[in-house]
């Protein structure tokens, strides 16, 4: 059934990973805001979070498009 819970069940792990990485980015932003700048110890993890988030989002959007086009007439 389109729009039912099973429609997005296969991508729920991607949603969880997107939320996890976005939370880590938000934590870095919050810490940088409180300190007035990014700390040098944050740079490597922030970069990893951003690259990871970019990769997961690209894969996720590709999967969504494939699922959508498989339903289109």
ABEGO torsion letter per residue (X at the ends): XBGBAAAAAAAAAAAAAAAAAAAAAAAAAAAAAAAGBBBAAAAAAAAAAAAAAAAAAAAAAAAAAAAAAAABX
